[in-house]
């Protein structure tokens, strides 16, 4: 029996994790804002736990506890339809997290700098607020969140397949040696194709605008993937945790969504409530 080519060796793991996470996300998006909010709360808790442990702290005590507390406090305001207050609170609690981490830095000999721990408040909190705000738009929320996730997934799959198949020059070898320009191109094309198809299915509008919005979200998702690779390089780890058996942590799987969600939320804010992202 021929051995599986090295470049495809993680395909099975990716498929299995997508088989679990994908349907769960789609079901909650479809069922409404309440199930979706519960899913975001669970994801925020797990992401906060991963980030705090990545920085060498514990979520049960300060300063590590500051990260999940800040994310949940801001998220609660977002659920109550006070998005601007949520953003202001998130910024204030980011400063508090930085201050508490600076006072308690290296108490156990493992803690990273105060800045890194506090970054988790913004990194996770901004995406959480964005995802809550997007889905809580009763008129267009379901379509917009579906569009966002399908485009991000398409970008990830397209980049993986094209990069593994074509190979070629790498984008940033010092940050992520597996990411190539061919992969970036494949991810962009896949995002645009799926974005147009999704838009035509959910709320037919301008195909050109749908392609442009999908391209913007696809680029943001790929930038988030590179950012996550750089973060892991900084902490000298292969995965952010072992939360997903054999395939790393939730931060590894949601890096594209964490980067693209705030972009989608800004666009939705500019268009006004009740408007699909591609109109």
PASEBA-1860 file (N, C-alpha, C; in nm, 3 decimals):
! residues 279
1> XXXXXXXX> 0.085/-0.121/0.000/0.000/0.000/0.000/0.088/0.125/0.000 ~ 0.055/0.219/-0.088/0.134/0.341/-0.097/0.106/0.431/0.021 ~ 0.212/0.483/0.079/0.194/0.574/0.193/0.128/0.702/0.149 ~ 0.049/0.759/0.233/-0.017/0.886/0.204/0.088/0.995/0.190 ~ 0.079/1.076/0.082/0.177/1.183/0.065/0.182/1.273/0.187 ~ 0.301/1.316/0.218/0.321/1.397/0.338/0.236/1.523/0.338 ~ 0.219/1.582/0.219/0.147/1.710/0.214/-0.001/1.698/0.247 ~ -0.057/1.574/0.240/-0.199/1.553/0.269/-0.221/1.483/0.403
9> XXXXXXXX> -0.116/1.470/0.483/-0.127/1.385/0.601/-0.223/1.437/0.707 ~ -0.249/1.570/0.708/-0.340/1.624/0.808/-0.481/1.644/0.755 ~ -0.509/1.597/0.633/-0.640/1.617/0.573/-0.750/1.547/0.652 ~ -0.724/1.426/0.697/-0.823/1.351/0.773/-0.857/1.422/0.904 ~ -0.756/1.474/0.974/-0.781/1.545/1.099/-0.864/1.670/1.075 ~ -0.832/1.742/0.968/-0.909/1.862/0.936/-1.055/1.827/0.906 ~ -1.075/1.719/0.833/-1.211/1.679/0.797/-1.291/1.641/0.921 ~ -1.229/1.566/1.012/-1.299/1.521/1.132/-1.336/1.638/1.223
17> XXXXXXXX> -1.244/1.735/1.240/-1.276/1.851/1.324/-1.386/1.935/1.260 ~ -1.382/1.949/1.126/-1.487/2.025/1.056/-1.621/1.954/1.067 ~ -1.618/1.821/1.069/-1.741/1.742/1.077/-1.813/1.764/1.210 ~ -1.737/1.799/1.314/-1.796/1.825/1.445/-1.833/1.973/1.460 ~ -1.738/2.061/1.430/-1.758/2.203/1.455/-1.853/2.267/1.355 ~ -1.844/2.228/1.227/-1.926/2.291/1.124/-2.075/2.277/1.146 ~ -2.128/2.156/1.155/-2.273/2.141/1.176/-2.324/2.208/1.304 ~ -2.241/2.207/1.408/-2.283/2.272/1.533/-2.302/2.421/1.512
25> XXXXXXXX> -2.206/2.484/1.446/-2.216/2.628/1.419/-2.334/2.658/1.328 ~ -2.351/2.582/1.222/-2.460/2.606/1.127/-2.596/2.590/1.194 ~ -2.609/2.489/1.280/-2.737/2.467/1.349/-2.772/2.585/1.439 ~ -2.674/2.634/1.513/-2.700/2.747/1.604/-2.729/2.875/1.527 ~ -2.661/2.897/1.414/-2.690/3.013/1.330/-2.835/3.006/1.282 ~ -2.876/2.889/1.239/-3.009/2.872/1.181/-3.120/2.884/1.285 ~ -3.096/2.833/1.406/-3.200/2.826/1.507/-3.234/2.961/1.569 ~ -3.142/3.057/1.564/-3.175/3.189/1.615/-3.067/3.250/1.702
33> XXXXXXXX> -3.092/3.372/1.748/-2.990/3.447/1.822/-2.961/3.387/1.959 ~ -3.062/3.324/2.022/-3.039/3.269/2.156/-2.943/3.149/2.153 ~ -2.970/3.047/2.070/-2.873/2.937/2.062/-2.736/2.985/2.016 ~ -2.736/3.082/1.924/-2.609/3.135/1.875/-2.532/3.203/1.988 ~ -2.600/3.280/2.070/-2.535/3.348/2.181/-2.477/3.248/2.280 ~ -2.550/3.140/2.305/-2.499/3.036/2.395/-2.372/2.973/2.337 ~ -2.372/2.949/2.207/-2.253/2.891/2.143/-2.134/2.987/2.153 ~ -2.159/3.115/2.131/-2.051/3.214/2.140/-1.998/3.221/2.283
41> XXXXXXXX> -2.086/3.211/2.382/-2.043/3.213/2.522/-1.951/3.095/2.553 ~ -1.989/2.977/2.505/-1.906/2.858/2.526/-1.771/2.874/2.456 ~ -1.776/2.920/2.331/-1.653/2.939/2.255/-1.563/3.042/2.322 ~ -1.622/3.152/2.371/-1.543/3.256/2.437/-1.475/3.203/2.562 ~ -1.545/3.119/2.637/-1.487/3.060/2.757/-1.367/2.972/2.722 ~ -1.382/2.889/2.621/-1.273/2.799/2.580/-1.156/2.878/2.520 ~ -1.187/2.978/2.440/-1.081/3.060/2.380/-1.004/3.136/2.487 ~ -1.076/3.190/2.586/-1.011/3.262/2.695/-0.921/3.169/2.776
49> XXXXXXXX> -0.971/3.049/2.802/-0.890/2.950/2.874/-0.762/2.918/2.798 ~ -0.775/2.897/2.667/-0.658/2.867/2.586/-0.558/2.982/2.589 ~ -0.608/3.104/2.573/-0.519/3.219/2.566/-0.445/3.239/2.698 ~ -0.516/3.232/2.808/-0.454/3.252/2.939/-0.346/3.147/2.964 ~ -0.375/3.022/2.933/-0.276/2.916/2.953/-0.160/2.930/2.856 ~ -0.187/2.978/2.736/-0.080/3.003/2.640/0.018/3.106/2.694 ~ -0.036/3.204/2.766/0.048/3.309/2.825/0.115/3.266/2.956 ~ 0.083/3.146/3.003/0.148/3.095/3.123/0.078/3.126/3.253
57> XXXXXXXX> -0.050/3.163/3.247/-0.126/3.194/3.368/-0.240/3.094/3.385 ~ -0.324/3.116/3.486/-0.439/3.031/3.513/-0.566/3.115/3.516 ~ -0.675/3.057/3.467/-0.800/3.132/3.463/-0.872/3.136/3.597 ~ -0.827/3.058/3.693/-0.896/3.055/3.823/-0.853/3.167/3.915 ~ -0.740/3.230/3.885/-0.689/3.337/3.971/-0.644/3.455/3.887 ~ -0.630/3.570/3.952/-0.576/3.687/3.883/-0.426/3.668/3.863 ~ -0.370/3.720/3.755/-0.432/3.806/3.655/-0.502/3.733/3.542 ~ -0.485/3.600/3.532/-0.546/3.527/3.422/-0.697/3.538/3.418
65> XXXXXXXX> -0.761/3.545/3.534/-0.906/3.556/3.542/-0.958/3.682/3.475 ~ -0.874/3.784/3.462/-0.917/3.911/3.404/-0.962/3.895/3.259 ~ -0.904/3.801/3.186/-0.938/3.785/3.044/-1.080/3.735/3.025 ~ -1.119/3.619/3.082/-1.258/3.576/3.063/-1.360/3.671/3.124 ~ -1.328/3.733/3.236/-1.420/3.829/3.298/-1.446/3.946/3.204 ~ -1.340/3.999/3.144/-1.354/4.113/3.052/-1.434/4.074/2.929 ~ -1.405/3.957/2.871/-1.475/3.913/2.750/-1.623/3.892/2.778 ~ -1.656/3.830/2.891/-1.796/3.803/2.923/-1.871/3.931/2.960
73> XXXXXXXX> -1.806/4.022/3.028/-1.873/4.148/3.064/-1.909/4.228/2.940 ~ -1.815/4.238/2.846/-1.841/4.310/2.722/-1.946/4.236/2.639 ~ -1.939/4.105/2.635/-2.036/4.027/2.560/-2.177/4.042/2.614 ~ -2.190/4.054/2.746/-2.321/4.072/2.807/-2.385/4.203/2.762 ~ -2.305/4.308/2.753/-2.357/4.436/2.702/-2.397/4.424/2.556 ~ -2.319/4.349/2.478/-2.352/4.332/2.338/-2.485/4.258/2.321 ~ -2.508/4.157/2.402/-2.635/4.083/2.398/-2.752/4.175/2.431 ~ -2.727/4.273/2.517/-2.832/4.368/2.557/-2.848/4.483/2.458
81> XXXXXXXX> -2.788/4.466/2.338/-2.799/4.565/2.231/-2.731/4.697/2.265 ~ -2.624/4.692/2.343/-2.546/4.812/2.373/-2.404/4.793/2.321 ~ -2.392/4.791/2.189/-2.265/4.756/2.126/-2.157/4.861/2.153 ~ -2.193/4.987/2.150/-2.091/5.091/2.174/-2.042/5.086/2.318 ~ -2.134/5.064/2.411/-2.094/5.051/2.551/-2.009/4.926/2.569 ~ -2.040/4.819/2.496/-1.961/4.696/2.504/-1.818/4.720/2.458 ~ -1.802/4.795/2.350/-1.668/4.825/2.299/-1.591/4.913/2.397 ~ -1.660/5.011/2.454/-1.594/5.098/2.552/-1.551/5.019/2.675
89> XXXXXXXX> -1.639/4.931/2.721/-1.606/4.849/2.838/-1.489/4.755/2.806 ~ -1.489/4.700/2.685/-1.381/4.610/2.646/-1.247/4.683/2.649 ~ -1.245/4.806/2.598/-1.121/4.884/2.600/-1.075/4.912/2.743 ~ -1.172/4.947/2.830/-1.137/4.975/2.969/-1.085/4.850/3.040 ~ -1.150/4.736/3.016/-1.108/4.613/3.081/-0.978/4.559/3.023 ~ -0.950/4.592/2.899/-0.818/4.559/2.843/-0.709/4.628/2.924 ~ -0.730/4.757/2.956/-0.633/4.830/3.036/-0.620/4.770/3.177 ~ -0.735/4.730/3.233/-0.733/4.667/3.366/-0.656/4.535/3.361
97> XXXXXXXX> -0.681/4.456/3.257/-0.611/4.328/3.244/-0.460/4.349/3.232 ~ -0.422/4.450/3.156/-0.280/4.480/3.141/-0.219/4.519/3.276 ~ -0.291/4.602/3.351/-0.240/4.649/3.480/-0.228/4.534/3.579 ~ -0.331/4.448/3.585/-0.325/4.337/3.680/-0.218/4.236/3.641 ~ -0.200/4.216/3.511/-0.096/4.123/3.465/0.043/4.179/3.493 ~ 0.058/4.310/3.479/0.188/4.373/3.505/0.226/4.360/3.652 ~ 0.126/4.370/3.740/0.153/4.357/3.883/0.184/4.213/3.922 ~ 0.121/4.116/3.852/0.140/3.977/3.891/0.227/3.898/3.796
105> XXXXXXXX> 0.302/3.965/3.710/0.381/3.898/3.608/0.486/3.806/3.668 ~ 0.495/3.687/3.606/0.598/3.590/3.641/0.591/3.543/3.786 ~ 0.468/3.544/3.844/0.457/3.499/3.982/0.492/3.351/3.995 ~ 0.472/3.274/3.885/0.506/3.132/3.891/0.622/3.097/3.800 ~ 0.690/3.200/3.750/0.806/3.177/3.665/0.772/3.145/3.521 ~ 0.640/3.145/3.483/0.603/3.109/3.347/0.531/3.221/3.274 ~ 0.480/3.317/3.343/0.397/3.418/3.282/0.469/3.503/3.179 ~ 0.400/3.530/3.068/0.454/3.617/2.966/0.429/3.762/3.006
113> XXXXXXXX> 0.462/3.854/2.918/0.448/3.995/2.949/0.302/4.033/2.968 ~ 0.281/4.142/3.039/0.145/4.189/3.066/0.072/4.219/2.937 ~ 0.144/4.274/2.840/0.081/4.309/2.713/0.021/4.190/2.643 ~ 0.091/4.077/2.643/0.040/3.959/2.575/-0.088/3.907/2.638 ~ -0.093/3.901/2.769/-0.214/3.854/2.835/-0.331/3.946/2.803 ~ -0.308/4.075/2.808/-0.416/4.172/2.783/-0.462/4.170/2.638 ~ -0.375/4.136/2.545/-0.414/4.128/2.405/-0.530/4.031/2.386 ~ -0.534/3.925/2.467/-0.642/3.829/2.456/-0.779/3.890/2.476
121> XXXXXXXX> -0.787/3.995/2.558/-0.916/4.062/2.581/-0.969/4.119/2.450 ~ -0.882/4.185/2.374/-0.924/4.244/2.247/-0.938/4.138/2.138 ~ -0.845/4.046/2.133/-0.843/3.944/2.028/-0.971/3.860/2.031 ~ -1.010/3.817/2.149/-1.130/3.734/2.163/-1.255/3.820/2.178 ~ -1.244/3.928/2.256/-1.360/4.011/2.285/-1.418/4.081/2.163 ~ -1.333/4.137/2.076/-1.383/4.207/1.958/-1.458/4.112/1.866 ~ -1.402/3.993/1.845/-1.469/3.895/1.759/-1.600/3.850/1.821 ~ -1.603/3.830/1.954/-1.725/3.789/2.021/-1.836/3.892/2.007
129> XXXXXXXX> -1.802/4.018/2.029/-1.902/4.125/2.014/-1.951/4.131/1.870 ~ -1.859/4.119/1.775/-1.896/4.125/1.634/-1.992/4.013/1.597 ~ -1.964/3.892/1.641/-2.050/3.778/1.607/-2.187/3.788/1.673 ~ -2.192/3.842/1.794/-2.321/3.862/1.861/-2.402/3.968/1.788 ~ -2.338/4.080/1.755/-2.408/4.189/1.686/-2.459/4.145/1.549 ~ -2.379/4.071/1.476/-2.421/4.027/1.343/-2.547/3.941/1.350 ~ -2.550/3.845/1.441/-2.664/3.752/1.446/-2.787/3.814/1.509 ~ -2.770/3.914/1.594/-2.884/3.976/1.662/-2.960/4.074/1.574
137> XXXXXXXX> -2.916/4.094/1.452/-2.994/4.169/1.354/-3.102/4.075/1.302 ~ -3.224/4.090/1.351/-3.329/3.994/1.321/-3.361/3.983/1.172 ~ -3.343/4.092/1.099/-3.379/4.091/0.957/-3.275/4.025/0.869 ~ -3.147/4.047/0.898/-3.041/3.998/0.810/-2.935/3.917/0.882 ~ -2.951/3.898/1.013/-2.846/3.835/1.092/-2.813/3.694/1.048 ~ -2.916/3.614/1.025/-2.892/3.475/0.987/-2.813/3.468/0.856 ~ -2.856/3.544/0.756/-2.788/3.542/0.626/-2.645/3.594/0.637 ~ -2.625/3.700/0.714/-2.492/3.760/0.723/-2.391/3.669/0.793
145> XXXXXXXX> -2.435/3.603/0.900/-2.343/3.514/0.971/-2.315/3.389/0.888 ~ -2.418/3.338/0.819/-2.395/3.225/0.729/-2.295/3.263/0.619 ~ -2.314/3.379/0.562/-2.223/3.428/0.458/-2.080/3.436/0.511 ~ -2.064/3.494/0.629/-1.931/3.507/0.690/-1.865/3.372/0.708 ~ -1.934/3.278/0.770/-1.873/3.149/0.800/-1.844/3.068/0.674 ~ -1.937/3.068/0.580/-1.914/2.991/0.459/-1.796/3.048/0.379 ~ -1.784/3.179/0.376/-1.672/3.242/0.306/-1.539/3.211/0.375 ~ -1.536/3.220/0.507/-1.413/3.190/0.581/-1.375/3.044/0.563
153> XXXXXXXX> -1.472/2.955/0.572/-1.442/2.813/0.552/-1.392/2.786/0.411 ~ -1.455/2.850/0.313/-1.411/2.833/0.174/-1.269/2.883/0.155 ~ -1.237/2.996/0.217/-1.102/3.051/0.208/-1.001/2.954/0.268 ~ -1.034/2.897/0.382/-0.944/2.803/0.448/-0.924/2.677/0.365 ~ -1.034/2.621/0.315/-1.025/2.497/0.235/-0.953/2.523/0.103 ~ -0.989/2.634/0.037/-0.925/2.667/-0.091/-0.776/2.690/-0.077 ~ -0.737/2.759/0.031/-0.595/2.785/0.055/-0.521/2.655/0.083 ~ -0.583/2.568/0.161/-0.520/2.439/0.194/-0.501/2.354/0.069
161> XXXXXXXX> -0.607/2.339/-0.010/-0.601/2.253/-0.127/-0.505/2.307/-0.232 ~ -0.515/2.436/-0.262/-0.428/2.495/-0.365/-0.283/2.495/-0.321 ~ -0.260/2.527/-0.194/-0.123/2.529/-0.143/-0.058/2.393/-0.146 ~ -0.136/2.290/-0.106/-0.080/2.155/-0.106/-0.061/2.102/-0.248 ~ -0.151/2.139/-0.339/-0.145/2.085/-0.475/-0.039/2.156/-0.560 ~ -0.036/2.289/-0.554/0.054/2.364/-0.641/0.188/2.396/-0.575 ~ 0.187/2.417/-0.442/0.311/2.454/-0.374/0.361/2.590/-0.421 ~ 0.491/2.603/-0.432/0.548/2.728/-0.481/0.604/2.816/-0.371
169> XXXXXXXX> 0.633/2.943/-0.405/0.694/3.036/-0.309/0.608/3.055/-0.185 ~ 0.675/3.068/-0.072/0.604/3.086/0.055/0.582/3.233/0.085 ~ 0.473/3.261/0.155/0.440/3.400/0.186/0.532/3.457/0.293 ~ 0.545/3.385/0.402/0.626/3.431/0.516/0.691/3.309/0.581 ~ 0.801/3.261/0.524/0.864/3.138/0.575/0.901/3.143/0.722 ~ 0.938/3.261/0.771/0.979/3.272/0.911/0.860/3.262/1.006 ~ 0.741/3.288/0.955/0.620/3.284/1.038/0.545/3.153/1.020 ~ 0.520/3.115/0.894/0.445/2.993/0.865/0.502/2.930/0.738
177> XXXXXXXX> 0.589/2.832/0.751/0.656/2.775/0.634/0.565/2.700/0.538 ~ 0.441/2.670/0.578/0.351/2.594/0.491/0.259/2.681/0.407 ~ 0.256/2.811/0.431/0.162/2.898/0.359/0.231/2.955/0.234 ~ 0.168/2.932/0.120/0.225/2.973/-0.008/0.136/3.076/-0.077 ~ 0.194/3.142/-0.177/0.117/3.238/-0.256/0.009/3.167/-0.339 ~ 0.039/3.045/-0.383/-0.063/2.970/-0.456/-0.181/2.938/-0.365 ~ -0.152/2.906/-0.239/-0.257/2.881/-0.142/-0.341/3.006/-0.117 ~ -0.274/3.120/-0.105/-0.347/3.245/-0.083/-0.438/3.275/-0.201
185> XXXXXXXX> -0.388/3.253/-0.322/-0.471/3.275/-0.441/-0.589/3.179/-0.447 ~ -0.563/3.052/-0.416/-0.670/2.954/-0.416/-0.776/2.985/-0.312 ~ -0.732/3.030/-0.194/-0.826/3.067/-0.090/-0.912/3.185/-0.130 ~ -0.851/3.284/-0.197/-0.924/3.402/-0.239/-1.029/3.367/-0.344 ~ -0.990/3.285/-0.441/-1.085/3.244/-0.546/-1.200/3.164/-0.486 ~ -1.168/3.070/-0.396/-1.273/2.990/-0.333/-1.368/3.076/-0.251 ~ -1.314/3.173/-0.177/-1.397/3.262/-0.098/-1.493/3.341/-0.186 ~ -1.444/3.392/-0.297/-1.528/3.471/-0.387/-1.636/3.385/-0.451
193> XXXXXXXX> -1.601/3.264/-0.494/-1.699/3.176/-0.558/-1.810/3.137/-0.460 ~ -1.771/3.097/-0.340/-1.870/3.058/-0.240/-1.951/3.180/-0.195 ~ -1.887/3.296/-0.185/-1.958/3.416/-0.146/-2.068/3.452/-0.246 ~ -2.037/3.446/-0.374/-2.137/3.476/-0.477/-2.250/3.374/-0.473 ~ -2.214/3.245/-0.463/-2.316/3.140/-0.460/-2.406/3.155/-0.338 ~ -2.347/3.185/-0.223/-2.425/3.201/-0.100/-2.518/3.321/-0.110 ~ -2.467/3.431/-0.162/-2.548/3.552/-0.176/-2.667/3.527/-0.269 ~ -2.643/3.461/-0.379/-2.751/3.433/-0.474/-2.857/3.342/-0.414
201> XXXXXXXX> -2.815/3.253/-0.325/-2.908/3.159/-0.263/-2.990/3.224/-0.152 ~ -2.925/3.307/-0.071/-2.990/3.363/0.048/-3.071/3.488/0.017 ~ -3.012/3.580/-0.058/-3.079/3.706/-0.089/-3.016/3.763/-0.215 ~ -3.066/3.723/-0.332/-3.003/3.764/-0.458/-2.981/3.914/-0.466 ~ -2.860/3.950/-0.501/-2.823/4.089/-0.514/-2.712/4.100/-0.617 ~ -2.630/4.201/-0.607/-2.523/4.220/-0.702/-2.412/4.117/-0.682 ~ -2.385/4.039/-0.785/-2.281/3.937/-0.777/-2.144/4.000/-0.759 ~ -2.121/4.113/-0.825/-1.991/4.179/-0.815/-1.965/4.226/-0.672
209> XXXXXXXX> -2.067/4.282/-0.607/-2.049/4.327/-0.470/-2.029/4.209/-0.375 ~ -2.104/4.101/-0.399/-2.087/3.982/-0.315/-1.945/3.928/-0.328 ~ -1.891/3.927/-0.450/-1.755/3.880/-0.472/-1.655/3.970/-0.401 ~ -1.678/4.102/-0.406/-1.587/4.196/-0.342/-1.587/4.181/-0.190 ~ -1.707/4.167/-0.133/-1.717/4.150/0.012/-1.654/4.017/0.053 ~ -1.679/3.912/-0.023/-1.620/3.782/0.008/-1.468/3.788/0.000 ~ -1.416/3.861/-0.100/-1.270/3.876/-0.112/-1.213/3.948/0.009 ~ -1.282/4.052/0.055/-1.236/4.126/0.171/-1.234/4.038/0.296
217> XXXXXXXX> -1.339/3.959/0.316/-1.344/3.870/0.431/-1.242/3.757/0.417 ~ -1.221/3.709/0.295/-1.122/3.605/0.272/-0.981/3.651/0.303 ~ -0.948/3.773/0.262/-0.816/3.829/0.293/-0.799/3.846/0.444 ~ -0.905/3.893/0.511/-0.899/3.908/0.657/-0.879/3.773/0.725 ~ -0.947/3.670/0.675/-0.934/3.536/0.733/-0.792/3.483/0.716 ~ -0.732/3.504/0.599/-0.595/3.457/0.576/-0.496/3.537/0.660 ~ -0.524/3.665/0.678/-0.439/3.746/0.766/-0.448/3.695/0.910 ~ -0.568/3.657/0.951/-0.585/3.600/1.085/-0.511/3.470/1.102
225> XXXXXXXX> -0.507/3.389/0.997/-0.432/3.263/0.999/-0.283/3.290/1.018 ~ -0.231/3.387/0.944/-0.090/3.424/0.959/-0.061/3.481/1.097 ~ -0.154/3.563/1.147/-0.137/3.619/1.281/-0.128/3.509/1.386 ~ -0.217/3.410/1.374/-0.215/3.300/1.470/-0.084/3.221/1.461 ~ -0.033/3.204/1.340/0.096/3.136/1.323/0.208/3.215/1.390 ~ 0.204/3.347/1.375/0.306/3.431/1.437/0.298/3.425/1.589 ~ 0.175/3.423/1.642/0.156/3.412/1.787/0.216/3.281/1.838 ~ 0.188/3.172/1.767/0.241/3.041/1.810/0.393/3.038/1.799
233> XXXXXXXX> 0.447/3.106/1.699/0.593/3.116/1.689/0.650/3.189/1.810 ~ 0.581/3.295/1.850/0.627/3.372/1.966/0.630/3.285/2.091 ~ 0.526/3.207/2.111/0.516/3.124/2.230/0.587/2.989/2.216 ~ 0.639/2.965/2.096/0.714/2.841/2.067/0.631/2.717/2.094 ~ 0.509/2.716/2.037/0.421/2.601/2.048/0.370/2.564/1.910 ~ 0.337/2.437/1.892/0.281/2.391/1.765/0.131/2.418/1.759 ~ 0.061/2.397/1.871/-0.082/2.420/1.880/-0.111/2.505/2.004 ~ -0.224/2.575/2.001/-0.259/2.660/2.115/-0.305/2.578/2.236
241> XXXXXXXX> -0.351/2.456/2.212/-0.386/2.364/2.321/-0.410/2.226/2.259 ~ -0.451/2.132/2.342/-0.487/1.998/2.292/-0.637/1.977/2.307 ~ -0.713/2.085/2.300/-0.857/2.079/2.324/-0.928/1.991/2.222 ~ -0.887/1.999/2.095/-0.945/1.914/1.991/-0.848/1.798/1.970 ~ -0.885/1.677/2.011/-0.791/1.564/2.008/-0.724/1.547/1.872 ~ -0.591/1.550/1.874/-0.513/1.528/1.753/-0.509/1.645/1.658 ~ -0.571/1.757/1.695/-0.575/1.868/1.600/-0.567/2.006/1.665 ~ -0.506/2.014/1.782/-0.480/2.145/1.841/-0.595/2.204/1.919
249> XXXXXXXX> -0.599/2.337/1.921/-0.697/2.407/2.002/-0.800/2.483/1.922 ~ -0.893/2.545/1.991/-0.999/2.622/1.925/-0.943/2.747/1.859 ~ -0.841/2.807/1.919/-0.777/2.922/1.855/-0.718/2.884/1.720 ~ -0.665/2.763/1.708/-0.611/2.715/1.582/-0.719/2.705/1.475 ~ -0.839/2.665/1.515/-0.947/2.642/1.420/-1.026/2.769/1.388 ~ -1.027/2.865/1.478/-1.111/2.984/1.459/-1.031/3.109/1.428 ~ -0.903/3.095/1.393/-0.821/3.214/1.368/-0.877/3.301/1.256 ~ -0.927/3.239/1.148/-0.984/3.316/1.039/-1.111/3.389/1.079
257> XXXXXXXX> -1.196/3.323/1.156/-1.321/3.385/1.202/-1.293/3.501/1.296 ~ -1.195/3.484/1.386/-1.161/3.590/1.480/-1.118/3.718/1.409 ~ -1.053/3.703/1.294/-1.006/3.821/1.220/-1.114/3.877/1.128 ~ -1.195/3.789/1.066/-1.293/3.834/0.968/-1.421/3.888/1.031 ~ -1.458/3.839/1.149/-1.584/3.881/1.212/-1.591/4.032/1.238 ~ -1.486/4.095/1.296/-1.494/4.240/1.315/-1.507/4.316/1.183 ~ -1.444/4.266/1.077/-1.456/4.332/0.946/-1.600/4.324/0.897 ~ -1.662/4.208/0.911/-1.802/4.192/0.870/-1.894/4.280/0.953
265> XXXXXXXX> -1.867/4.289/1.082/-1.951/4.371/1.170/-1.939/4.519/1.134 ~ -1.820/4.566/1.101/-1.802/4.706/1.059/-1.879/4.735/0.931 ~ -1.874/4.640/0.838/-1.947/4.658/0.713/-2.097/4.660/0.739 ~ -2.146/4.570/0.825/-2.288/4.567/0.859/-2.331/4.697/0.925 ~ -2.245/4.753/1.011/-2.276/4.880/1.077/-2.286/4.993/0.974 ~ -2.196/4.992/0.876/-2.197/5.097/0.773/-2.321/5.087/0.685 ~ -2.367/4.965/0.658/-2.484/4.947/0.572/-2.614/4.975/0.645 ~ -2.616/4.952/0.775/-2.738/4.970/0.854/-2.806/4.837/0.880
273> XXXXXXX> -2.885/4.830/0.984/-2.951/4.706/1.024/-3.049/4.661/0.917 ~ -3.060/4.529/0.904/-3.153/4.472/0.809/-3.100/4.455/0.668 ~ -2.974/4.492/0.646/-2.915/4.484/0.514/-2.816/4.369/0.502 ~ -2.827/4.284/0.402/-2.724/4.183/0.379/-2.591/4.249/0.348 ~ -2.484/4.183/0.382/-2.350/4.240/0.363/-2.318/4.270/0.218 ~ -2.382/4.204/0.126/-2.348/4.218/-0.016/-2.445/4.311/-0.092 ~ -2.530/4.386/-0.022/-2.623/4.477/-0.087/-2.566/4.619/-0.088
END
